Amino acid sequence: MSAPISSWLARAGRRVRFRWQRDRLDRELREELAFHLAQIQAEDNGAGLARFGSSTLAHEQCRDLWSFMSLERFWQDLRYAMRMYARTPVFTGVSILSLALGIGGNAAMLSLINTLLVRPLPYSQPERLLRITGIFPRAALPFFQTRSHSMEIAAVSVGSSFNLTGEGSALRVTGSFVSPNFLSVLGAYAEIGRSFRPGEELPGSDSVVILSHGLWRERFAADPGILGRVIQLDGAGRQVVGIMPDGFAYPSSQVQLWVPMRLDPARFAEYWGTEFVPLLGRLQPGASLAEAQAESRSLVTQFRGTFPYPMARDWNADSTVIPLQRDIVGEVRGKLIILLSSVALVLLIACANVASLLLSRATTRRRELALRAALGAGKARIVRQLLTESVGLALAGAGLGVLVGSGALSIFKSLLPASMPGMAQAAIDWQVVLAVSVLAVATGLASGLAPALSASQVDLAETIRTGGQRASSGFWSRVRGLIVAGEVALTLVLLVSAGLLLRSLAKLSSVDLGFDPARVLAVQISPNPVFCAGKTGCLALYDRLLERAAAIPGVRDAAAANSVPLDGQVPTVPVDVEDHPRTVDHPSPMLWFGAVSPEYFRVLNVSLLGGRYLTRADSLQSAPVALISASAARHFWPNQSAIGKHIRPSSRQAWSTIVGVVADVRHYTLSQGLPGFVPGAIYMPYAQSAGENGQMPTAMTLLASVHSDDARTRNALQRLAEAQDPNLPVGRVRPAEEIVSGSIADFRSTMRVFLGFALAGIVLASVGIYGLMSYWVSQRAYEIGLRVAIGATRTRILALILGQGMKITAYGVIGGILVAVVLTRFLAAFLYQVEATDLLTFAVVVALVTAVAAIATAFPAWRATRIDPVKSLRAD
């Protein structure tokens, strides 16, 4: 063993032994130091103390050779910090609560980011999983599979609804059509049973199903004997071949079962146009992402030419290959970044607030620190003591912040799609706690460094002479003012963001819907598709329901429609338009598709702009007719009347005559009436309707216009629907106003979160201003007393203090405006009819911040006017 190592081990051994013989060795050391001091004093006639120096310092230097002194001092600092916390409970509580707010929000966001962006997907070799952007008809799957050399490709639909019957009460479940190789490409496996097998996408072999763990547990009581059983989905039998593990969720957490995606070229509409689906892939061994991207662009171009009908030249022209994890996060990435930035601003405000409070307290402790310095404590020791106190506060705030973060996490989850895979698993785990601990230490150091440096720069003579009352450095006073101004600036940014969202919400709430949802109840009815295959069954069912619903006491009128405005559905249909032939430059346009009963427009009070409404005479046997929206009429026949023109769904042969034009309705969202690729809406009598697959819709929503929305009417509608057929799933009766309100629930939640951030910021900023001005008044009590003594009035003193507070606030407001002008541009995607630099919002926020700052300054200013000059001058 080398000499340096042996020496180090020997020193370490002595220091460990010191822990067990500490009291004896410490006593002997004191006796030895006292002996040496006495000897020196005897030799120099009492002057030995100057030669010997500080005995306390010498004692600590000797002990440092015997023990792990850095650890000893740390425990000393920690014990002293705990005593300081107990001596100043108000200061401690305010500091911990301030940091808990900032750290708690960051803990919640770190949980989401860890789950959605950092943690690998729970599949085999997740880094090799890809998504081909764009959506494709089923026909694209075999085309891509046989031609791709860099990827193994699978297809999965985003989700469809099925009726599960024969297992108790009828249940509406969400399922996904997938290619048989879907699970093997994804790298996931069934927990019980097996995955789909090759060939089970072929007609006659596709009557199998895999259940989610949740559906198996809740509907089948986790019975392992379910394997091999045949269950009824949409009136057809499917054999259960597998159960997925608990927590498996793809393509969304709402999917409860998976069925093979049938590939049958003989079913033209289904194969080429009924449902366009995403494609995902897994990189082949040795292939790279760049190779897959180049190959996908080539395959998309080749496939475009195989369509049996004209397609747009730019169809999927921007399609590429991206990592699957990036696709899953997709649209919420921007919102995550904005939320993370917001909680970071709150944490910065909390840090600034605590730093300001620590600076003020450090000044009041200058006499104490001067005495410690006189006893031999160096600047490094004082700085370390104060940093220990600030880090301790931050760690305590982090502990409370973890509890705050648990509540904040559920709020942040509500701002993101609940169907996102992995969202349910987001939690504050040990990784997040570790990250929060590191963040807390960094926060403590950041908020405590300036106060520690300020306190370490003490003038012993001046501080002891004045008692520390007027020993404040002008530099650190300016630093304290800048910190508070920074709080004001960051708070203004948050308030402006919340104000912009609040104005957007107000405009959304007052937008013209195109219909009246007041006193309208809605309940979804979902017959099996086989029941409606011949049309007569569904027609008779809904005619009977409408007749009986209209007879319920309290119901004025009843209607049926395949969707309700703003209910989240996107029922579109490709159409052929008279005098608008399909070409590669002008392919089939997509229109919002409404299959409705004649009463629909009356129940929702949709205005007729020309022609006539639909009537009961527009039946299965009569000539096909349709209504279109005003935007569709303008799009296809600008400066012309659309009445008498002809239009049809592309899946039909017969043309429908346009008999009326109705007002535009906000179907898609309040901010966007229709998706960007949809120029308008078409409404067809339910008996004559046909979707993309050429079939009339089976699931319809019963709408009832009522005199008053009461429980008795709701129950009557619920029982009416359920009494028709025990195998008929019936949804919950909901007011149409609830559906409209729910369409902006996400926006409203985002606005409330920002408002909460802003309120937390302004409370912290007001505490900072109040603390700064209170400190300023206490430090300048002598000056204020002198001013009063030579004739200054209370009004002038009040103006002096208020002016100082408003000066700091003005700096913060100016800085905040400049920062907000830059940062709020990132909110533009969330705003509606409000500019990111809206002058009214900025003006109101500036006025609010100024008023709060004035109130926070007024209390110290009022206290300054009550200073007794005699007492303040005598005390000095």
N, C-alpha and C positions, 0 to 999 in steps of 0.2 A: 504494500500500500504506500503511495507517495506521501512525502512529508506534508504538503499543503492539506491533503485530505485528512491525515491523522491529526494535524493541528486543529482543523475545523471541527472534527468530531470531538476532540478534547474540550474545545471551548463550548460546544453544544452540550456536552455532558455536564460541565460545570454549571451552565445556565439552567439545565433541567434540575440539578440537585438544589440550586438556589430556591426553586419553587417549594421544596420541602423543608428547607432550613432558613426560610426568609426572615423570620422574626429574630432569630439568634444572630445571623450575619448582619442584619440591619442594625441591631443594637451595638454589636461590636464595631461596626463602621462608624456609627455616631460617636462612640467613645474614643475611637482612634482619631477622628477629625477634631474632636474637642481637645484631646491631648496635644496635637500638633499646634492648634490655634493658641492654646495656653502657653506652649513653649515659645512660640514666636512673639507673643505679647510680652512675655517675661524678658526676652532678649532685647526687644525694641521699645521697652517702656510704654506699652499700650498701643503702639502704632501697628501692631501686627495685623489687625483686621484689614487695613488698606492693602498690605502685601498679600495677605491670604486670599482676598476677594470674597465672593459670596459663598458662605458655607453650604447653603442649600444647593447652589449650583455644583459645588465640588462633590456633595453627597450624591447627587443624581449622576454625575459623570462616573463616579466610582461604581455605582450600582449598575450603570450601563454595561460595565465590563463583566458583571456577574450574571446578568439575566437578559431575557429578551425584552429589552427596555422599550422598544417600539410598541410591543404588545401591551406592556404595562401602561405606557402613556395613553395608548388607545382606550384602555378600560377606564383610566382616570378621566380622560376627556368625555367618554360616554356617560360615566356616572355624574360628572359635573353638568353635562347637557341635560340629563334627566332632572336634576335639581332645578336647572333654569326653566325647564318646561313647567314644572310644578309651581315655581314662583310667579310665572306670568301666564296663567291659564287662558286669559282672553286672547293674548297674542298667539299662543300655541294653537288654540282652537281655530282661530281665523286662518292661520297659516296652513294647518292640516286640511281644513275644509276647502280652501282655495286650491291646494294641490290635488286633493281628491277629485275635484270636479274635472281638472285637466287630465290627470292620469287615468281616471275612470273611463272617460270618453276614448282615450287612446287605447286602453286595454280592450274595449269592445271592438274598435276598428282593427286592432292587431289580430283579434280572434277571427274576424271575417277575412282579412287579407291572408292570414295563415291558412285558412281553410280553402279559400277560393283561388289564391294566386301562388302560394308557396308550397303547400303540401301536395305531393304528387297524387295523381288520380289513383284510386284503389284498384288498379288493374295491373296485369302483368306487363312489364316494360312500358309504362305509360308514356315515356318520352318518344316512343315510336308511333303513337296514335295520332292520326291526322283527320282533318275535316276538309272535304272539297267544298268550297263556298258555292253558294247558289243552290237552287233546288231543281230536281230532274224528274221526268216521268219514270215509271217503273221500267220502261223499255231501256233506259240508260244503264240499268244495273248489269244485265248480261253483256252489253256492249263494252262497258268499262272493264268488267271482270276478265273478259277474254283478250283484251288488248293492253292492259296495264302490265308492265314488267317491274315497276318499282314499288307497287303497292298491292296488298290484298284488300279488296274493296267489298264493303257491305252497305246495305241500305236500311234505314229506320225511319218510320213516319213520326211526326211530332206528337201524335196522339189522336185517337178516335174514341167515340163513345159506344158502348155495348150494353145491351140489356142482359143481366144475369138473372135467370129465372129457374124455378124448380128447386131452389135452395132457401125456402122460407119466402118472405116478402120479396117482390121484384126489386132489383137494385140496378141503378145506372152506374156503370164503372167505366174507367178510362183505360184503354188499351192501345198498344202500338203494333203496327204491322212491321215486321222485320224480315230480312233475308235469313235463311237458315244458318249462314255462317256468321251472323251478327255477334253472338257471344264469343266465338273463337277469335274473331278479329278484335273485339274489345279486350279480350284477355280476362273474361269473367266466366264463372262456371256455376251450374246449378248446385244448390246445397243438397237437395234431395232429388233423385231422378236424373234426368239427362237433358242435354240441350237439343235443339232441333237437328235433324239429320239432313244431309244433302238429298234433294229430291222432294222434300216436304213443301216446297213452294209450288209444286205442280198440281193442277186440278185433280181432285179426287184423293190427294195425299196430304192436303193441308188442313185437315180437321183435327188439329192438335193445338194445345195451349200450354204455356208456362205461366204459373202464378207468382205474384210477388209474395214475399214473406208476410207482409201486412194483411193482404187479402186472405191468404191461407189461414192466418191466425184469427182474424176477426169474423170471417164468414164460414170457415170450415173447422173452427175450433182447433187448429193445428193438428188435424187428423192425418197421420202419415198414410192411412189407407186411401187418401184421395188420389194417389198415383194410380193411373189406369182407369179411373172413373170417367164417365162422360158427363160433362156439364152443358147446360143450354146457354148459348150466347147468341143473342138476336134470333132466337127460335131455331137455331141449328146446333147439333151436337158436336162438341169438341172434346177430345180425350186429353186429360191432364197428364203431361209427361215429365214435368219438373217443377220444383219450387226454388226460387232464387233466395240467396242469403238475406238476412235482415240488414237493411241499410242500402241495398243495391237500388239505385235510382238512375235509370237512363232510358229515354232522353230527358225525362223530368221526374221529379219526385211524385207527381200525380199519377204516373202510369202504374196500373195495378195488375196488368197481365200483358203477355206478348203472344201474338199469333203469326204464323208464317205469312209473308207477303206473296200473294199468288201472282205468278207470272204466266199469263195466258194471252198470247197475241190475238186469239179469237175474240177476246173481250176488248174491242178496240178502245172504247172510252176509258176503261179502267187501265189498260196497258199504256195508253198514250196521253191521257189528259185528265182523268178524274182527280188524281192526287199526286202532286209533285212533292217529292221527298228529298231529304238531305242524303248525301253519300259520305261515309266515313271510311277510313282506310288505315292500314298498318304497314309501315315501311318494311319492305323485304330486306333480308340480311344483305348488308353491303350497300344498300341504296341510301341516298341522302335526300334531305328536304328539297334542295335545289333541283335535283333530278325529278322528284315527284311533281314539283311545281311546273317545270317545263313540259313534262309528259301530260299533265292534266290540261294545260292550255291547248295542246295539240288534240287531245281526245275530245274536248268540248267543241272545237271547231269541226272536227270530223262528224261528231254526233249531230250537230245542228243540221247537217245536210241529209240526215236519215229521216227527219220528220215527214210523215205522210201529208202534211199540210204546211202552208207557208209559215215560216217563223221569222221574227225580226232579225235583221243582220247583226245586231249587237246583243242578241240573246246570250246571257251569261258571259259576255265578252270579258268581264273583269273577274271571272272565276279563277281562283287559285287554290293553293293548298296551305293550310295553317295548322299549327299544333291544336289538338283537340281541347286541351285545357284553355287555351286562349279563346276558342270558340264558345266553350261553356260559359265563360265569364262574359264574353261578347259585349252586349249593350250596357251592362252595369259597370264596366271598367271605369267609364267617365264619372259615374256617380260615386263609386268607391273613392276615386282620387279626390273629388270635391269634398266628400265627407271627411276623409283623412286630413285634408288641408284645414277643414273647419275645426276639428278637434285639436289639431296642432296649434291653431291660433288661440284656442281657449287655453291650452297648456302654456303657451308663451305669455298670455295675459296673466295667468296664475303665477308663473315664474317672476314676471316683472312685479307683480303685487307683493309677493313674498320678499323679493330682493329689496323693494322700497321699504317694507316694514323692517327688514333686517338692518338696512342702513340706518334707519331712525333709531332702532334699539341699540345698534353698535355705538352710536354717538352718545346715548345716555349712559353707556357702560364704559366710557373712556376713562373715568377715574379708577374703576375696578381694574381695567386692563393696564393702566399706567402703574398701579401698585404691583401687578403681576410682573410687569417689565422691570420695575425697580428691584424686585426680588430675584431677578435673573432670568426670567422667561424671554427667549428670543422672539424675533418676529415670526419665524417659521412655526414656533410652538403656538403662538397666539392665533396665527392663521389656521393652523390645523385644528385648534380647539373650536374656532368659529365654524369652520367647514364641517366638523363633526356634528355640530348642532344643526346646521342647515340640511345636511344629508339625513340626519335622524328625522327631521321634520318631513323630508321628502319620502322616506321609507314608511313613516307612519301614514302619510297621505296616500302612498301606494297601497298599503294594506286596506285602508278605507276605500280607495279607488277601485280595488278589485271588486268589492261589493257593489259600488256604484256602476262599474262596468257590466256586471251581470244583468242589472236592470236595463242599462243602455243598450246592451246587445240585442235584447228582444225588440227594442224600438228600432234599431238600425236594421234588423232583419225584416221588419215590416216595410221598409223602404225598397227592398229588393224582391224580385219575383220568388214567391214561396216554392215554385216548382223547380227552381234551379237545383241540379244535383249537388248534394253535399251541404246544402244550406241548413238542413235539420241537424247536421253534426257539428255545426259551428258552436264552440263553447270555449270558455276560459280554462284552458288546460295548463299543465306544468310548463309547456313551452312559452305560453303567453305570460304566465307568472314570472318566469325567468326573464323574458324580454322587458316586462314591466319593472322588475327589480333593477335591471340595468338602466332603464329609462329614469327611474327614480333617483339613482345615484347621480346620473348626469344632470338631472334637474336640480338636485341639491347642490351640486358643485356650481352649476350655472347661476343659480339664484343666490348662492352664498359667497361667491368669489369676491365680488365688488365690496360687499360689507366687510368681509374679512380683511381685505387689503386696506380699506379705509380705517378699520379699527386698529390695525397694526402700526399705523403711522401716527404715533402719539408723541406729543411734546410733554415729557414728564413734569417739568417745572410748571409750565402753564396750566396743564390739566389739573395737577394737584392744587395749585394756587386758586383756580376758579371753580374747583369742584366739578370740572367737566361740563359746565353749563354753557361756556362760550368758546369751546375748543374745537369747533367744527371747521373743517377745511372747506374753503370755497369751491375747490374742485369737486369734492364729493357731494356737496350740495347741488352743484350743477348736474352731476351724474344722476342724483336722485330725481331731479326734475325731468331729465331726459327719459328716465325709466318710466315715470308716470305718464309723460307725453306719449311714449310708445304704447302704453296700455290704452290710452285714449284712441290712438290711431288704429290699433288692432280691433278694438271694440267697434269703432265706426265702420270698419270693413264688414264685420259680422252683421251689424245693424242694417247697413245698406243692402247686403245680400238678402237678409230676411225681409226687408221692406220691398225689394223688387219682387220676391216671390209672393208676398202678401198682395201687392198690386195685381200681379198676374192672376192670383186666385180670385180676386174680386172681379176681374174682367171675365174670367172663365165662368164664374157663377152667374154673370148677367148676360152671357152670350145667348143669342136666339137659337133655340134648339130645333126649330122647325116643327115641333109638336108640343103638346101639353101633357106632362106626366101626372098632373094633379088628379088625385082620386081615381087612379087606375091601378088595379092589381094584376099581377102576372104569375102564372104557374105553368111549368113546362110539363108536357105530356109526351111520352116516348114509346110508341108502339114498336113491336118488332118489325124490321124491314120486310119480312116475308108476309106479314099481315097486310102491308100496303102494296105488295107486288102487283096486284090486279087493280089498284086504285079504289075500287068500290068499297072495300073494307074500311080504309082510312077516311074516305069521303063520308061514309055513313057514320063513323065514329065521331068525327068532328062536327058534323051537322047535328048529331044528337047532343053532343056536349054544349054547343052554342045555344041550342034551343032551351036546354034545361038551365044553363047558366043565366040566360036572360030572364028566366022565370024566378030566380032566387030573389027574395025580398031584399031591397036595398041596391040591387044591380040595375042600372039603367040600360046598358047595352053590353054585348060581348062580341069578341072577334078572335081570330086565330091567325098566327103568323109564324113563319119559320125562325124568326129572330126578333128581338126587341132592340130598339136603338140603344147603343152604348152598353150592351150586355157582354161585350168581349168577343163575340163571334165575328167571323169574317166570311159571310156567305157570298162568294162571287161566282160569276158564270161568264164564260166567253160567249160572245154574241156575234151574229152576222147582222149587218145593218144595210138596209136598202140603199143602193147607189154608193156603197162604200165597200167594194170588193177587197177580199183579203190578198195581200201581197207580202213579200219579205220586208218591204218598207212600211206596210200598214197591215200587220197581222190582226187576228181577232182581238178586238178590245174587250177588256174585262169590265163588267158592270156589277154593282151591288145588287144582289138578287133577293127579291122579296116575294115569297109565296104567301098570299094573304086572302082572308075572306073579305067580302065587300065592306063589312062594318069596321075594318081596321082603321081607315082614314077618319071615320066619324069618332071612334073611341079615342084616338090619339089627337084628334083635332088638327089633321094635316090639311093645309089649305089647297084648294083646287085653283090652278092658274089658267087653265084652258081646257075645253072639252068637257068630259064627264068623268064621274067616279065609276068604279066597278059596281056591278049590280048582281043580284041573285040570278038574273037571266044569263050571265056569263058563266055557263056551266060546261060540263064535259062534252055535251053534245053541240054546243053553239060554236060559232066562228071564233077562232083564237083572237084574243085582245090583250092589250097591255097598257099600263101607264108608265111614264118615265118621269124622272125628276127634271127640274128646270136646268140644272147643270148639264145633264145628258142632252137635253134638247138644244142647248146653246152649242155644245161640242159638235154634234153631228149635223145640225141644221141651223147654223148661225143666220140671223136675219130672215128666217123662214119659220113657218108654222110646222110643228112636228105632228100635228093632228092629221091622221090619215096615212102617215108614213108606215113603213113595215120594218119589223125587227123580229129576231128569233134567237133563242139559245142555239149554239152551234151543234148541239147534239140532236136537234129536232129538224124535221123536214118542212113542217108547216110554218108559214109566216104568221106573225101576230100583228094585227092592226093597232096602231097607237091611237087610243080613244081619249086620252087625257094627259095633261101635264100637271104635276103637283109640286109643291114647294120642296126645296132641298131640306133634308133632315140630317141632323148630326148623328150618323150611324156609328162611326168608328171611334172617335174621341171628341171631347168638347173642343179641343184646340184644332183638331183636324177632322173635318166632317167625314171625309172619305180617305182611304189610302191614296198615296200619290199616283199609283198606277191605275186608279179607278176614276174615270171621268164623270160618273153619274150612277144613277140607280134605275133599275127596272122592276116594276111590280106586276105580277101576273095573278089571275084568279087561281086559288089553290087547286081547283079541279083541272086546270090547264097547265099547271106549272111543271117545269122540268129543269133539274140541275145539270151539273157537268156530266153526270152519268146517264142522263136521259130519264131518270126516275124522279117522281115527285118526292118532296121531303117527307120523312116519316115523323121525326120529332118536331113538334110544334108547340108554341107557347099560347096558352089561353089568356086573353086579355079581357078584363072586366072593368067597365066604367061604373063606379059606385057612387051612391049619394054620400056615404061616409065610410071611412076605413075603420071598421071595428072588428073585434075578434069573431063575432058571430058570422059576419059575411065571409071572413077568411076561412073559417072552419067549414062553412057550407061549400065553398069552392073546392077545398081540399077533399072533402068527403065525396063530392060530386065526381071528381076525377078518379078517385080511388075505387069508387063503386062500379066503374065500367068493366074492369077486368083485373083479377088478382095478379096477372102477369104483366100489368101495365105500370112501369115505374112513373111515379109522380113526384115532381120537385116540390120545394117549399113555396108557399104563396108569399110573394114579395111585392111591395109597392113599387111602381115604376119610378117614383121619386128616389127610392133607395138605390135602384139600379143606376140612375143618373148620378147620384151622390157618390156611389161606389166607383164610378168611372174616373173620378179625380181623387180618390182616397189616397193613392200613392203620392200625388202632387201635394195634397193637403198635409200628409205626414211629413214630407220633406220640408215644407214651409214651417211646420211646428218645430221640427228639430233645429232648423236654423234660428228660429225665434228663441228657442231655449238656449242655444249657444250665445245668441246676442244678449239675452237677459243676464246670463251668467257673466258675460264679459262686462256688461255695464255695471253690475253689482260690484265686481272685482275692481273695476276702474274707479268707481265712486269711493270704495274703501281706500284705494291707493291715494286718491286726491285728498280725502279727509285725513288720512294718516300723515301725508306729506305736509299739509297746511297746519295740522295740529303740532307737528314737530317744529315747523318753521316758527310758529307763534311762541312755543315754549323756549326755543333757542334765542329768540329775539325779544324776550320779555324785558330785558334791561333797556334795549333800544326803544321799545314801545313806551315803556315807563318814562324814559327821558323825553320822548316826543310829547307825551301828555304833560309832563312837568313844564315844558317851555311853551305850552299853549295849543298843542294839536287837539282838535275836537274829536269826538267819537266818530263822527261821520268821516273825517279824514283817515282815521285808523281803519275804519271799516272798508273804505275805498282802497286803502293800501293793501290790505290782505286779499280782498276780492280781486284787485288788479293782478296780484301775483298769481292767484289761482287761475284766473282767466287767461293770463299770458301763457302758462303751461298748457292749458286746454287748447288755446289757439294753435300752438305748435303741433299738438297731437291731431287736431282737426285737419290742419293743412296736410300733414303727412298722411293721415288716413284717407283723405280725398284722393291724393295722388296714387296711393296703393290700390284703393278701391276701383279707380278708373281702369287700372290694369287687370286686376284679378276678377272683377265681376264679368268681364267678357267671357270667361269660361262658363258662366251661368246662362249664356244666351240660349243654349239648347233647351233650358228648362223654363224659359220665360214665354209669355203669351201677350202679344201686343204691347210690350213694354221694352224700351231700350235698356241696355245694360248701363247706360249713363243717364238714366232718367233724372232730369233736373229736379222734379218735384220730390222724388224719393230722397235724393241727396240733401235737398233743402230741409225737409222734415227731420231727417236723421241728424243733421248738423244742429238744428234747433233743439232736438231732444238731448243730444250729448251735452250741448252748452248749458241747458237748463239743469241737467243732473249734476254737472260739474259745479254750477253756481250754488246749488243746494248743498253739495258736499263741502264747498268752501265757506258757505255762510255760517256754519256752526263754529268752526275755529275763529272766523272773523268776529263773530258776536262775542266769543270768549275773550278775544284780544281787547275789545272795547271795555271790558270789565277789569282790566289789569289796574291794580292800585300802584301808582308811581312811587309812593313812599316805600311800600313793601319791596317792590322790585329793585329799587336803587339801594335800599338798605341791605337786601339779601346779597347783592353783588359786592 
